[in-house]
């Protein structure tokens, strides 16, 4: 599985590694202008990191249908099971998230040195947990659809899901009186639990779909 993960890193499109430079400042500027309830700011930072990570997940799977099938045939000609291929994809979600998070930290350091910009949220542990959860939620939406219908359909639905999640989270946490008490009082535990359930369901469907694909 490690070899499959290394393969994804080396075959990743180079533009994906530069994505944080162009996209993160936009989200960070929005977060900087938000005051008041701190969880909203944390959500914005977390979603920005998750979006970059999700962008990298998508681009690591960018191929035409034919070349993707050829690549899968080549992989499965090696002593690998189809489940091992899926396992590598799901573990790599964490790797893409780590690259995105490190980009976020480096960017903040540069902004602090050059523009004396500082945020108390920069190294908040809640950003680490939430951004990882959001990354997995987006990616686990992407993979079953990707294996079933292909890259284009999955990427369109995945990006749509990101904006739905962003809208939903903003409205949910801005209406304190109407929010579910369990989520409001324990957001980390609630979102982590929801993410775990979604990841397990997504993984199950991805394995089932990929094992039945005729290559």
Secondary structure, DSSP 4 states (H G I P E B T S, - for coil): -HHHHHHHHHHS-HHHHHHHHHHHHHHHHHHHT--S-HHHHHHHHHHHHHHHHHHHHHHTT---HHHHHHHHHHHHTSS--HHHHHHHHHHHHHHHHHHHHHHHHHHHHHHHHHH----TTTT-HHHHHHHHHHHHHHHHHHHHHHHHH-HHHHHHHHHHHHHHHHHHHHHHHH-TTTS-HHHHH-HHHHHHHHHHHHHHHHHHHHHHHHHH---
